[in-house]
Amino acid sequence: MTDNTSGHESFADLFKDNTVSKTILSPGQKLQATVVDVSGDTVFLDVGGKSEGYLDRKELEDETGIVTVKPGDRLEVYFLSSARNEMLFTTKIGGGSTSLVHLEEAYRNSIPLEGYVKKEIKGGFEITAAGNIRTFCPYSQMDLKRITAPDEYIGKHLLFKITQFSEGGRNIVLSRRVILEEEQEQKREELKKHVQEGMTVKGKITSIKEFGAFVDVDGIEGLIPISEIGWSRTEDISQVLSEGQDVEVVILKLDWENERFSFSLKQALPDPWQDIAKRFPAGSFHSGTVIRLAKFGAFVNLAAGIDGLIHISKLGGGKRINHPKEIVEEGQQVDVKIEEIDQENKRLSLALVAEMETDELGGSENEEVKQYMQKQGKHVTNESLGTLGEILQAKLKEKEKK
């Protein structure tokens, strides 16, 4: 009578059958395996080609001791050794007792190694691996970024790869950076399948420079140019963003070949020009700040992301001037009239109210200007001032007296 009471026992019997293993594997060889059963301290695997193997259950336990796999799950494993037709596999060289032979195999075949960061020493960290074997990881190989706070790594169990194995195992150098770069590359390959220019994605600010901010998006790092930080002109990026801040950005460019990626924070924000005609209709009057002077005119900021141009011909009260600085200066508060709106090209044509002639405005419009000026707390009388340009002159004289 056949005993079918225990699936794992019948599977274990297969290990005693010399005819079962048909595939010849080399130590360190990587392959895909299927979980057949979990019994006691062992996870039994089907590695294909009528070949079976096992690995230590502890490799697949979470922090509470619960096994994280079930029959039918697929795993990426490394072949370690074979004895009595039983093939031993690993997902990594673990923290338990491991022979130097296995460590050398891990080195030659790039098998991940779990290590305990014991302490900081000259040039890097002392790592305890494979039970009680002392190894070394340089600062430059502990992370992708420059190490600024070494204490953050002390006492942690991390994955490494052996980059140097010499003197019979007495000199072992590890790298965590290699593991992180491989993970980053895997994420990058996955991103290639799903992201494209114009998409809005989530990221985290990694560093801030004078010319822009770098952001990490699922393993790829790119630049948000200063011109793409916001709709308003940005002078100091650190006043808007901080390292570690979560943001939503629009992908501007994906250059996978040269690993250059650019993003826009501005384009992920509402466009202030969408309702420009409602907020700043032609013919309306507003206060703004002169933000830049050019030979052809003065740029005035009216609101976040809304700048307009006072052409030089609109300055000087009808008199010809050589440069806008003869009339206004950067940082000056001015009153302007919206003359023309070009929403498609995001342009506003402005006129400086203080330089507009009274007859140019017309009777009703002149009265409207007076009402606007009075709302702004500015005193206007027809007797004392023949043109609105004189308002500015009067103000300058008042400042001189003070």
C-alpha positions in Angstrom: 0.0 0.0 0.0 1.4 3.4 -1.0 1.8 6.0 1.8 0.6 9.4 0.5 0.0 10.9 3.9 2.9 13.4 3.7 3.7 15.3 0.5 7.1 16.5 1.8 8.1 13.0 2.9 7.5 11.6 -0.6 9.4 14.5 -1.9 12.3 13.9 0.5 12.4 10.3 -0.8 13.1 11.6 -4.2 16.5 12.9 -2.9 17.5 9.3 -2.3 16.8 8.4 -5.9 20.1 8.7 -7.8 18.2 8.9 -11.1 16.3 12.1 -10.1 18.9 14.8 -10.6 19.5 15.2 -14.3 20.8 18.8 -14.4 24.5 19.5 -13.6 24.9 22.8 -11.8 27.9 24.9 -11.0 28.4 26.5 -7.5 27.0 30.0 -7.6 24.8 29.4 -10.7 21.6 31.4 -10.6 18.3 30.0 -11.6 14.5 30.1 -11.1 13.0 27.6 -8.7 9.4 26.7 -7.6 8.5 26.1 -4.0 7.2 22.6 -3.6 6.8 22.3 0.1 7.8 23.9 3.5 8.6 21.4 6.2 10.4 22.0 9.5 13.5 24.1 8.8 13.5 23.3 5.1 12.0 24.7 2.0 11.9 22.2 -0.8 12.4 23.4 -4.4 11.8 22.2 -8.0 14.6 23.7 -10.1 13.4 22.1 -13.4 15.0 19.4 -15.5 13.8 16.7 -13.0 16.0 18.4 -10.4 15.1 19.2 -6.9 16.8 21.0 -4.0 16.3 22.8 -0.8 17.2 25.9 1.2 17.1 27.0 4.8 13.7 28.1 5.9 15.2 31.0 7.9 16.1 32.8 4.6 12.4 33.2 3.8 11.1 34.2 7.2 9.9 37.7 8.1 10.7 39.5 11.4 8.0 37.5 13.2 9.3 34.1 12.0 6.5 33.6 9.5 7.5 32.0 6.2 6.9 34.4 3.3 6.5 31.8 0.6 4.0 29.1 -0.2 3.9 26.1 -2.6 3.9 27.3 -6.2 5.8 30.5 -5.6 8.8 31.3 -7.8 12.2 32.2 -6.4 15.5 33.3 -7.7 18.1 31.1 -6.0 21.9 30.3 -6.2 23.3 26.8 -6.2 25.8 26.2 -3.4 26.7 22.5 -3.1 25.5 19.0 -3.5 25.8 16.0 -1.1 24.1 12.6 -1.3 22.1 13.9 -4.3 20.7 16.7 -2.1 21.3 20.1 -3.7 21.6 23.1 -1.4 20.5 26.5 -2.6 20.4 29.9 -1.2 18.8 33.3 -1.9 21.7 34.8 0.0 24.5 33.8 2.2 22.9 34.2 5.6 23.9 35.3 9.1 24.3 31.7 10.4 27.5 29.7 10.4 28.8 29.4 6.8 32.1 27.9 5.7 34.8 30.0 4.0 34.3 27.7 0.9 30.7 29.0 0.6 32.0 32.6 1.0 34.5 32.1 -1.7 31.8 30.7 -3.9 29.7 33.8 -3.1 32.6 36.0 -4.1 33.3 34.1 -7.4 29.7 33.9 -8.4 28.4 37.3 -7.0 26.0 35.7 -4.5 24.4 38.2 -2.0 25.7 38.0 1.5 23.9 39.2 4.6 26.1 41.0 7.1 25.7 42.8 10.4 27.2 46.3 10.6 29.1 46.1 13.9 31.0 49.4 14.1 32.7 52.2 12.3 36.4 51.8 11.7 39.0 53.7 9.8 37.9 54.1 6.2 34.6 52.4 6.6 32.7 49.8 8.6 33.4 46.4 10.2 30.9 43.9 9.0 30.2 40.5 10.7 29.2 37.9 8.2 28.5 34.2 8.1 28.3 33.9 11.9 31.5 35.4 13.1 33.7 36.2 10.1 35.1 39.8 10.2 34.8 41.7 6.9 35.2 45.3 5.8 33.0 47.7 3.8 34.5 51.0 2.7 32.5 54.2 3.1 32.2 54.6 -0.6 30.6 51.1 -0.9 28.0 51.4 1.8 25.5 53.5 -0.1 24.8 55.3 -3.4 25.1 58.6 -1.7 28.0 60.1 0.3 28.0 58.9 3.9 27.3 61.9 6.2 25.9 60.1 9.3 27.7 56.7 9.8 25.8 56.0 13.0 22.6 55.4 10.9 24.1 52.1 9.6 25.5 50.7 12.8 23.5 47.7 14.2 21.7 46.9 10.9 21.5 43.7 9.0 22.1 44.5 5.3 22.8 42.7 2.1 26.3 42.9 0.5 28.4 41.4 -2.3 32.0 40.3 -1.8 34.3 42.3 -4.0 37.5 41.0 -2.6 38.4 37.6 -1.2 42.1 37.0 -0.5 44.5 35.5 2.0 42.4 32.4 2.4 39.4 34.4 3.6 41.3 36.6 6.1 40.8 39.7 3.8 37.2 40.0 2.7 35.9 43.3 1.3 32.2 43.9 0.8 30.0 46.3 -1.2 26.4 47.3 -0.5 26.6 49.8 -3.3 26.7 47.0 -5.9 23.4 45.6 -4.5 21.8 49.0 -4.6 22.9 49.7 -8.1 21.5 46.4 -9.3 18.2 47.2 -7.6 18.2 50.6 -9.2 18.9 49.2 -12.6 16.0 46.7 -12.2 13.7 49.5 -11.2 14.9 51.5 -14.2 14.2 48.7 -16.6 10.7 48.4 -15.1 10.1 52.1 -15.4 11.0 52.1 -19.1 7.9 49.9 -19.7 5.5 52.2 -17.9 6.6 55.9 -18.0 6.7 58.3 -20.8 7.3 62.1 -21.3 4.4 64.2 -20.2 3.3 61.9 -17.4 2.8 63.1 -13.8 4.8 61.0 -11.3 5.7 61.1 -7.6 9.3 61.7 -6.4 11.4 62.9 -3.6 13.8 65.8 -3.6 17.4 64.5 -3.1 19.5 67.7 -3.3 19.1 71.4 -4.0 21.5 73.5 -6.2 21.5 77.1 -7.4 20.4 76.0 -10.9 17.7 73.6 -9.8 16.6 70.6 -7.6 17.4 66.9 -8.1 14.5 64.5 -7.6 14.4 60.7 -7.3 11.6 59.0 -9.1 11.5 55.2 -8.4 15.3 54.9 -8.7 16.0 57.4 -11.5 17.3 60.8 -10.5 16.8 63.9 -12.6 16.8 67.6 -12.5 14.0 70.1 -12.0 15.5 73.3 -13.6 15.1 76.5 -11.6 12.8 77.7 -14.4 10.5 74.7 -13.7 10.2 75.1 -10.0 7.1 77.2 -10.1 5.0 79.7 -12.1 6.6 82.6 -10.2 10.2 83.6 -10.7 12.3 81.6 -8.2 15.3 83.3 -6.7 16.1 80.9 -3.8 15.0 77.3 -4.4 15.5 76.4 -0.7 12.6 78.8 0.1 10.3 76.6 -2.0 11.7 73.0 -1.6 13.7 71.0 0.9 15.7 67.8 0.8 13.5 64.7 1.5 10.3 66.5 0.4 7.7 64.5 -1.5 6.6 66.1 -4.8 4.6 65.5 -7.9 6.4 66.3 -11.1 5.8 66.1 -14.9 8.3 64.2 -16.9 9.9 66.6 -19.4 12.6 64.4 -20.9 13.7 60.8 -20.6 17.2 60.1 -22.1 17.8 56.5 -21.0 21.0 56.2 -23.1 22.8 59.1 -21.5 20.9 58.7 -18.2 19.7 62.3 -18.2 16.2 63.0 -17.0 14.4 66.3 -16.5 11.2 67.1 -14.6 8.9 70.0 -14.0 7.2 70.9 -10.7 5.6 73.9 -12.3 3.6 71.9 -14.9 2.2 69.7 -12.1 0.6 72.8 -10.6 -2.5 74.6 -11.8 -1.7 77.0 -14.7 -2.4 80.6 -13.5 -3.0 81.6 -17.1 -6.1 79.4 -17.5 -8.5 82.1 -16.2 -6.3 85.1 -17.1 -9.0 87.0 -18.9 -11.3 86.7 -15.9 -8.7 87.7 -13.3 -7.0 90.4 -15.4 -9.4 91.6 -18.1 -8.2 94.1 -20.7 -8.8 97.6 -19.5 -8.6 96.8 -15.8 -6.1 98.4 -13.4 -3.8 96.5 -11.0 -0.8 97.0 -8.8 2.4 95.0 -9.4 6.2 94.9 -8.8 8.8 95.7 -11.4 10.9 92.5 -11.5 13.2 93.1 -14.5 14.3 95.9 -16.8 15.3 95.4 -20.4 16.2 97.9 -23.2 12.7 97.4 -24.7 10.7 97.8 -21.5 9.9 96.8 -17.9 8.5 93.5 -16.7 6.0 93.7 -13.9 4.8 90.8 -11.8 1.0 91.0 -11.0 0.5 87.6 -9.3 2.2 84.2 -8.9 3.2 83.2 -12.5 1.6 86.3 -14.1 4.1 88.8 -15.5 3.4 91.5 -18.0 5.5 94.0 -20.1 5.3 97.8 -20.1 6.9 98.6 -23.5 9.4 101.5 -23.4 7.1 103.4 -25.7 4.5 103.4 -22.8 7.0 105.0 -20.4 8.1 108.6 -20.3 4.6 110.2 -20.6 5.0 110.6 -24.3 8.6 111.7 -24.1 11.3 109.6 -25.7 13.6 107.8 -23.2 16.7 105.7 -23.7 16.1 103.1 -21.0 13.2 102.1 -18.7 15.5 102.8 -15.7 14.9 106.5 -16.3 11.3 106.0 -15.1 11.2 102.9 -12.9 13.5 100.6 -11.0 13.5 96.9 -10.1 11.5 96.2 -6.9 9.3 99.3 -7.3 5.6 99.0 -6.8 3.6 100.4 -9.8 0.0 100.7 -11.0 -0.7 99.4 -14.4 -3.5 99.1 -16.9 -4.0 95.8 -18.8 -3.9 96.8 -22.5 -3.8 93.4 -24.3 -3.9 89.7 -23.4 -2.2 87.0 -25.4 -3.3 83.9 -23.5 -1.8 81.4 -26.0 1.7 82.8 -25.6 1.2 83.9 -22.0 1.9 87.6 -22.6 0.3 90.7 -21.1 0.8 94.2 -22.5 0.7 96.8 -19.8 0.7 100.6 -19.5 2.1 102.5 -16.5 -0.8 104.4 -15.1 1.4 107.2 -13.7 2.7 107.9 -17.2 -0.7 108.0 -19.0 -2.1 111.4 -20.1 -5.5 112.3 -18.8 -6.9 112.9 -22.3 -5.4 109.6 -23.3 -7.6 107.8 -20.8 -10.8 109.6 -21.7 -13.4 111.1 -19.3 -15.0 107.9 -17.9 -11.8 106.0 -17.8 -10.0 108.9 -16.1 -12.6 108.8 -13.4 -12.1 105.0 -13.1 -8.4 105.5 -12.6 -9.1 108.1 -9.9 -11.4 105.6 -8.1 -8.7 102.9 -8.4 -6.0 105.2 -7.0 -8.2 106.2 -4.1 -8.8 102.5 -3.3 -5.1 102.2 -3.1 -4.9 105.1 -0.6 -3.5 107.6 -3.1 -4.7 111.2 -3.2 -5.7 112.6 -6.6 -7.0 116.1 -7.5 -7.5 117.7 -10.9 -6.5 121.1 -9.6 -3.0 120.1 -8.5 -2.2 117.6 -11.2 -2.9 118.0 -14.9 -1.6 114.5 -15.8 -1.3 111.3 -13.9 2.5 111.5 -14.7 2.6 114.3 -12.2 1.4 112.0 -9.5 4.7 110.1 -9.7 6.7 113.4 -9.7 4.8 114.6 -6.6 5.6 111.3 -4.8 9.3 111.6 -5.7 9.4 115.1 -4.3 7.7 114.0 -1.1 10.3 111.3 -0.6 13.1 113.8 -1.2 11.7 116.1 1.5 11.7 113.2 3.9 
